Amino acid sequence: MQIEWKWFDSLEGIPKEVWNNIFGHKIMKSHEFFMAMQYSNIPNSSFMYLVIYKNDSIITILPCFQYKLDLGILAPRIVKRMISFFRKLYSNFLFMKILGVGSLASTCEQHIGVVKGLDENEMIKVKKIITEEIKKKSKETANKLVFIKEVPQNQISQIQKLLSKDFYFYHSLPHCIIPVFNETKPYPIALRRKEIQRYKTIVSRFNDKYHCEIVDDFVNLIPLFEKLYLQTLNRSKNIFEVLNESFFVSIKSYLPHSSCMVAMKNRSGEIEALGLIIEDEDSLIPLYMGINYNNTERDIKTLHLYSIIKAIEIAESKGKSYVKIGQTSYYPKVLSGALVENLYLGFYSYNRIIQLLIRNVFGCLFSPTNVQPNVYKKALAGVIKQKVAVDGFEILN
């Protein structure tokens, strides 16, 4: 048995069928999705891939990227105020150039891909190569912080076994899923009476001013979408990555039959909001949204909430099992029926001072998120959570 490895600076060196065999059929882990990122010229980023071979066959793939990260993004409010004060004195305070492992665009998935069926000795060798090569690459590229992205609760122990103990994991923002089961259809029948009434109010407000269109060929809408997306992003309290027009064009190019936009228009036919949706085998994924903020707060809230309702409606019509609505804005999402699962971030640094901070301080920067209970009827909540657990989710609420 011969175990070897190699770094690639492009996906071109990794066959699509091998990549998808290792990572499975989830679209957010697919070769096509990573091609879209690689060829998007996202500012301040670059990509590389660690590939491990056994007897010339690929057994492990680690997609990696370089990026500039704001370490204060997930800190509690009081800590953010302190960070803001220090940045008035030193603008780069708690900003750091990183070597990321996973996807630059947030996917709520981990991306350390290892083939099934390796024996214990082979797994030990794979772990040694992954750990040593990540550490070596961070030094070579002068990235003092290694950042393992978005490991779901049910995979954290598995990923920790692939890395040495000096990689420390802390809470990321959890992600939200809305189940679309027989028990929940038609939406919102499974929710409590109060939330059903809330749904009716949102739909009524939306229908009074707007209408909705699904646009499959959305290339001409991308310049406007980028503008609205950036407006929305600038109002977000937590910004991991800033994507560009080229990324959205690449999504349509590499995922032509699995992507669409939802356009929300006023009575004059002007677009007030756009949502980019990715369609997976069993899920609908509203990936990014852009809203025209030259509207009243009530109208902005209506557009945002109706985008969730519309995604559920589309998922029901396509026979999907889930709507995956990502991180942040937990209150409106939970009131719409979202169940929430923890995600984790991993960190390591070859710099002794930074590693000391990772071990002793990062737990304060990356603390758990408080999430309210789910809003399903008592008679259905247990059944729904049990079915979700069968699909591998470990739910907080």
C-alpha positions as semicolon CSV with decimal commas, in nm:
position;residue;x (nm);y (nm);z (nm)
1;M;0,000;0,000;0,000
2;Q;0,137;0,336;-0,107
3;I;-0,011;0,659;0,036
4;E;0,086;0,981;-0,143
5;W;-0,051;1,335;-0,162
6;K;-0,043;1,643;-0,379
7;W;-0,166;2,003;-0,370
8;F;-0,357;2,144;-0,670
9;D;-0,429;2,512;-0,733
10;S;-0,722;2,425;-0,960
11;L;-1,009;2,179;-0,973
12;E;-0,904;2,089;-1,325
13;G;-0,665;1,829;-1,181
14;I;-0,940;1,646;-0,992
15;P;-1,185;1,440;-1,202
16;K;-1,546;1,544;-1,149
17;E;-1,668;1,186;-1,104
18;V;-1,405;1,118;-0,834
19;W;-1,490;1,441;-0,649
20;N;-1,864;1,368;-0,651
21;N;-1,805;1,005;-0,551
22;I;-1,618;1,120;-0,239
23;F;-1,847;1,409;-0,144
24;G;-2,175;1,249;-0,248
25;H;-2,462;1,412;-0,433
26;K;-2,532;1,719;-0,219
27;I;-2,520;2,016;-0,453
28;M;-2,341;2,240;-0,200
29;K;-2,055;1,989;-0,197
30;S;-2,053;1,927;-0,570
31;H;-1,769;1,974;-0,817
32;E;-1,988;2,220;-1,007
33;F;-2,047;2,442;-0,702
34;F;-1,675;2,461;-0,629
35;M;-1,602;2,535;-0,995
36;A;-1,843;2,828;-0,967
37;M;-1,644;2,963;-0,672
38;Q;-1,304;2,902;-0,828
39;Y;-1,382;3,097;-1,145
40;S;-1,562;3,389;-0,981
41;N;-1,259;3,607;-0,905
42;I;-1,390;3,672;-0,553
43;P;-1,182;3,960;-0,411
44;N;-0,905;3,878;-0,160
45;S;-0,938;3,504;-0,215
46;S;-0,761;3,212;-0,378
47;F;-0,823;2,837;-0,381
48;M;-0,618;2,519;-0,341
49;Y;-0,693;2,149;-0,294
50;L;-0,514;1,877;-0,098
51;V;-0,557;1,534;-0,260
52;I;-0,445;1,208;-0,095
53;Y;-0,393;0,892;-0,301
54;K;-0,383;0,524;-0,216
55;N;-0,216;0,324;-0,492
56;D;-0,288;0,607;-0,740
57;S;-0,659;0,622;-0,644
58;I;-0,791;0,936;-0,474
59;I;-0,912;0,863;-0,120
60;T;-0,927;1,213;0,034
61;I;-0,995;1,566;-0,090
62;L;-0,962;1,888;0,113
63;P;-1,075;2,206;-0,063
64;C;-0,902;2,507;0,092
65;F;-0,901;2,883;0,038
66;Q;-0,723;3,197;0,149
67;Y;-0,932;3,489;0,277
68;K;-0,934;3,786;0,516
69;L;-1,160;3,711;0,815
70;D;-1,322;3,938;1,075
71;L;-1,282;3,746;1,402
72;G;-1,542;3,964;1,572
73;I;-1,833;3,863;1,351
74;L;-1,989;3,615;1,592
75;A;-1,897;3,786;1,919
76;P;-2,170;3,888;2,169
77;R;-2,281;4,252;2,153
78;I;-2,073;4,369;2,450
79;V;-1,759;4,214;2,297
80;K;-1,841;4,370;1,957
81;R;-1,860;4,714;2,119
82;M;-1,513;4,662;2,267
83;I;-1,380;4,547;1,929
84;S;-1,535;4,853;1,760
85;F;-1,357;5,081;2,011
86;F;-1,018;4,922;1,949
87;R;-1,066;4,939;1,569
88;K;-1,088;5,316;1,599
89;L;-0,729;5,298;1,722
90;Y;-0,612;5,008;1,506
91;S;-0,823;4,940;1,197
92;N;-0,703;4,579;1,152
93;F;-0,777;4,473;1,510
94;L;-0,906;4,111;1,505
95;F;-0,892;4,095;1,126
96;M;-0,674;3,809;1,007
97;K;-0,565;3,650;0,683
98;I;-0,673;3,286;0,701
99;L;-0,626;2,948;0,541
100;G;-0,979;2,811;0,531
101;V;-1,074;2,444;0,496
102;G;-1,409;2,399;0,325
103;S;-1,621;2,632;0,114
104;L;-1,562;3,007;0,105
105;A;-1,931;3,064;0,033
106;S;-2,135;2,962;0,337
107;T;-2,299;2,624;0,279
108;C;-2,369;2,494;0,634
109;E;-2,172;2,183;0,533
110;Q;-1,824;2,053;0,613
111;H;-1,596;1,963;0,321
112;I;-1,331;1,721;0,438
113;G;-1,397;1,434;0,200
114;V;-1,269;1,083;0,278
115;V;-1,377;0,766;0,096
116;K;-1,557;0,503;0,299
117;G;-1,401;0,169;0,381
118;L;-1,048;0,272;0,487
119;D;-0,903;0,053;0,763
120;E;-0,768;0,188;1,093
121;N;-0,405;0,214;0,978
122;E;-0,508;0,395;0,660
123;M;-0,719;0,641;0,862
124;I;-0,422;0,710;1,092
125;K;-0,204;0,790;0,788
126;V;-0,476;1,011;0,636
127;K;-0,511;1,201;0,966
128;K;-0,132;1,252;0,984
129;I;-0,116;1,383;0,626
130;I;-0,416;1,616;0,666
131;T;-0,286;1,763;0,991
132;E;0,075;1,804;0,879
133;E;-0,010;1,940;0,534
134;I;-0,258;2,198;0,663
135;K;-0,003;2,321;0,917
136;K;0,272;2,325;0,656
137;K;0,057;2,509;0,400
138;S;-0,043;2,775;0,654
139;K;0,325;2,852;0,714
140;E;0,412;2,849;0,345
141;T;0,133;3,095;0,267
142;A;0,192;3,306;0,582
143;N;-0,166;3,248;0,698
144;K;-0,133;3,252;1,075
145;L;-0,487;3,126;1,129
146;V;-0,631;2,797;1,000
147;F;-1,010;2,799;0,988
148;I;-1,218;2,478;0,952
149;K;-1,562;2,580;0,827
150;E;-1,914;2,483;0,925
151;V;-1,911;2,135;1,076
152;P;-2,265;2,014;1,164
153;Q;-2,335;1,879;1,512
154;N;-2,371;1,521;1,390
155;Q;-2,027;1,526;1,220
156;I;-1,812;1,711;1,475
157;S;-1,666;1,400;1,642
158;Q;-1,584;1,247;1,302
159;I;-1,397;1,560;1,189
160;Q;-1,209;1,595;1,518
161;K;-1,077;1,241;1,468
162;L;-0,920;1,354;1,137
163;L;-0,723;1,637;1,301
164;S;-0,470;1,664;1,582
165;K;-0,580;1,782;1,925
166;D;-0,432;2,130;1,879
167;F;-0,722;2,213;1,646
168;Y;-0,991;2,369;1,867
169;F;-1,360;2,381;1,777
170;Y;-1,613;2,643;1,885
171;H;-1,973;2,733;1,809
172;S;-2,056;2,894;1,475
173;L;-2,396;3,039;1,399
174;P;-2,640;2,745;1,379
175;H;-2,835;2,677;1,062
176;C;-3,207;2,642;0,999
177;I;-3,412;2,380;0,818
178;I;-3,786;2,373;0,756
179;P;-3,919;2,017;0,709
180;V;-4,160;1,964;0,422
181;F;-4,316;1,633;0,527
182;N;-4,662;1,488;0,479
183;E;-4,728;1,593;0,839
184;T;-4,651;1,959;0,758
185;K;-4,835;1,991;0,426
186;P;-4,997;2,204;0,315
187;Y;-4,800;2,477;0,490
188;P;-4,868;2,610;0,754
189;I;-5,112;2,346;0,881
190;A;-4,859;2,195;1,128
191;L;-4,786;2,526;1,303
192;R;-4,961;2,660;1,612
193;R;-5,274;2,871;1,565
194;K;-5,089;3,196;1,640
195;E;-4,830;3,129;1,367
196;I;-5,100;3,030;1,117
197;Q;-5,264;3,366;1,175
198;R;-4,927;3,536;1,135
199;Y;-4,882;3,354;0,802
200;K;-5,219;3,482;0,681
201;T;-5,126;3,838;0,777
202;I;-4,793;3,822;0,590
203;V;-4,953;3,678;0,276
204;S;-5,228;3,941;0,286
205;R;-4,978;4,225;0,322
206;F;-4,766;4,086;0,040
207;N;-5,059;4,037;-0,196
208;D;-5,181;4,391;-0,132
209;K;-4,862;4,540;-0,280
210;Y;-4,659;4,276;-0,460
211;H;-4,657;3,969;-0,676
212;C;-4,400;3,696;-0,725
213;E;-4,232;3,546;-1,034
214;I;-3,993;3,253;-1,065
215;V;-3,717;3,330;-1,317
216;D;-3,517;3,035;-1,450
217;D;-3,301;3,234;-1,694
218;F;-3,191;3,505;-1,454
219;V;-2,861;3,619;-1,607
220;N;-3,005;3,959;-1,700
221;L;-3,114;4,010;-1,340
222;I;-2,771;3,948;-1,188
223;P;-2,644;4,312;-1,195
224;L;-2,954;4,423;-1,003
225;F;-2,931;4,121;-0,774
226;E;-2,570;4,204;-0,682
227;K;-2,674;4,561;-0,598
228;L;-2,962;4,446;-0,375
229;Y;-2,753;4,165;-0,224
230;L;-2,483;4,413;-0,120
231;Q;-2,745;4,646;0,028
232;T;-2,876;4,356;0,236
233;L;-2,527;4,237;0,329
234;N;-2,426;4,583;0,451
235;R;-2,712;4,571;0,702
236;S;-2,611;4,231;0,833
237;K;-2,446;4,203;1,175
238;N;-2,250;3,894;1,069
239;I;-2,060;3,894;0,739
240;F;-1,837;3,597;0,654
241;E;-1,780;3,651;0,285
242;V;-1,864;3,912;0,023
243;L;-1,949;3,758;-0,313
244;N;-1,962;3,931;-0,650
245;E;-2,152;3,944;-0,977
246;S;-1,914;3,693;-1,133
247;F;-2,001;3,435;-0,865
248;F;-2,372;3,461;-0,939
249;V;-2,305;3,433;-1,313
250;S;-2,094;3,124;-1,244
251;I;-2,373;2,968;-1,038
252;K;-2,603;2,992;-1,340
253;S;-2,329;2,866;-1,571
254;Y;-2,227;2,561;-1,365
255;L;-2,571;2,484;-1,215
256;P;-2,802;2,582;-1,504
257;H;-3,083;2,339;-1,417
258;S;-3,052;2,369;-1,039
259;S;-3,072;2,743;-0,989
260;C;-3,340;3,007;-1,026
261;M;-3,438;3,345;-0,887
262;V;-3,757;3,454;-0,718
263;A;-3,845;3,811;-0,820
264;M;-4,082;4,009;-0,600
265;K;-4,237;4,299;-0,789
266;N;-4,455;4,591;-0,689
267;R;-4,778;4,684;-0,870
268;S;-4,578;4,888;-1,124
269;G;-4,370;4,583;-1,215
270;E;-4,053;4,710;-1,046
271;I;-3,841;4,455;-0,862
272;E;-3,828;4,513;-0,486
273;A;-3,651;4,190;-0,388
274;L;-3,465;3,901;-0,549
275;G;-3,376;3,563;-0,404
276;L;-3,126;3,314;-0,546
277;I;-3,246;2,956;-0,495
278;I;-3,051;2,633;-0,544
279;E;-3,240;2,307;-0,594
280;D;-3,092;1,990;-0,444
281;E;-3,226;1,634;-0,474
282;D;-3,424;1,649;-0,150
283;S;-3,398;2,017;-0,056
284;L;-3,459;2,370;-0,171
285;I;-3,186;2,614;-0,064
286;P;-3,254;2,991;-0,067
287;L;-2,887;3,082;-0,091
288;Y;-2,879;3,463;-0,098
289;M;-3,132;3,744;-0,100
290;G;-3,130;4,109;-0,195
291;I;-3,393;4,363;-0,089
292;N;-3,453;4,723;-0,197
293;Y;-3,417;4,911;0,132
294;N;-3,590;5,221;-0,006
295;N;-3,908;5,074;0,139
296;T;-4,075;5,107;0,478
297;E;-3,955;4,879;0,758
298;R;-4,288;4,698;0,746
299;D;-4,260;4,634;0,372
300;I;-3,899;4,516;0,406
301;K;-4,008;4,274;0,679
302;T;-4,298;4,153;0,463
303;L;-4,069;4,088;0,165
304;H;-3,824;3,896;0,382
305;L;-4,089;3,683;0,551
306;Y;-4,275;3,612;0,228
307;S;-3,951;3,489;0,069
308;I;-3,950;3,207;0,327
309;I;-4,316;3,127;0,258
310;K;-4,254;3,122;-0,117
311;A;-3,957;2,888;-0,079
312;I;-4,173;2,645;0,122
313;E;-4,445;2,667;-0,144
314;I;-4,194;2,585;-0,419
315;A;-4,048;2,298;-0,214
316;E;-4,395;2,148;-0,166
317;S;-4,468;2,171;-0,538
318;K;-4,138;1,997;-0,623
319;G;-4,171;1,720;-0,365
320;K;-3,872;1,825;-0,156
321;S;-3,822;1,718;0,206
322;Y;-3,656;2,035;0,336
323;V;-3,609;2,406;0,286
324;K;-3,261;2,496;0,411
325;I;-3,263;2,864;0,505
326;G;-2,914;2,908;0,645
327;Q;-2,782;3,111;0,935
328;T;-2,891;3,432;1,118
329;S;-3,239;3,591;1,159
330;Y;-3,348;3,305;1,384
331;Y;-3,659;3,464;1,531
332;P;-3,856;3,503;1,204
333;K;-3,726;3,172;1,073
334;V;-3,829;2,975;1,383
335;L;-4,170;3,144;1,380
336;S;-4,198;3,021;1,019
337;G;-4,134;2,662;1,127
338;A;-3,754;2,634;1,127
339;L;-3,570;2,373;1,328
340;V;-3,215;2,466;1,424
341;E;-2,891;2,263;1,432
342;N;-2,553;2,364;1,573
343;L;-2,255;2,423;1,346
344;Y;-1,892;2,440;1,459
345;L;-1,576;2,618;1,345
346;G;-1,225;2,480;1,397
347;F;-0,908;2,685;1,455
348;Y;-0,531;2,637;1,467
349;S;-0,230;2,867;1,445
350;Y;0,144;2,806;1,419
351;N;0,188;3,139;1,599
352;R;0,216;3,066;1,973
353;I;0,038;3,383;2,085
354;I;-0,254;3,331;1,845
355;Q;-0,274;2,962;1,943
356;L;-0,291;3,073;2,308
357;L;-0,580;3,303;2,218
358;I;-0,753;3,022;2,026
359;R;-0,730;2,796;2,328
360;N;-0,829;3,050;2,594
361;V;-1,017;3,341;2,432
362;F;-1,197;3,216;2,120
363;G;-1,460;3,048;2,334
364;C;-1,578;3,401;2,428
365;L;-1,578;3,519;2,066
366;F;-1,764;3,214;1,935
367;S;-2,032;3,146;2,193
368;P;-2,356;2,944;2,153
369;T;-2,662;3,114;2,002
370;N;-2,983;3,119;2,203
371;V;-3,273;2,987;1,995
372;Q;-3,641;2,992;2,086
373;P;-3,849;2,670;2,089
374;N;-4,006;2,544;1,767
375;V;-4,363;2,649;1,688
376;Y;-4,517;2,318;1,579
377;K;-4,837;2,186;1,733
378;K;-4,762;1,964;2,032
379;A;-4,923;1,664;1,868
380;L;-4,687;1,691;1,568
381;A;-4,362;1,834;1,710
382;G;-4,229;1,501;1,838
383;V;-4,308;1,315;1,515
384;I;-4,145;1,586;1,301
385;K;-3,828;1,601;1,513
386;Q;-3,803;1,221;1,509
387;K;-3,818;1,213;1,129
388;V;-3,559;1,490;1,107
389;A;-3,331;1,292;1,341
390;V;-3,355;0,989;1,111
391;D;-3,213;1,212;0,835
392;G;-2,910;1,290;1,054
393;F;-2,998;1,629;1,203
394;E;-2,945;1,696;1,575
395;I;-3,195;1,968;1,653
396;L;-3,160;2,237;1,924
397;N;-3,524;2,343;1,942
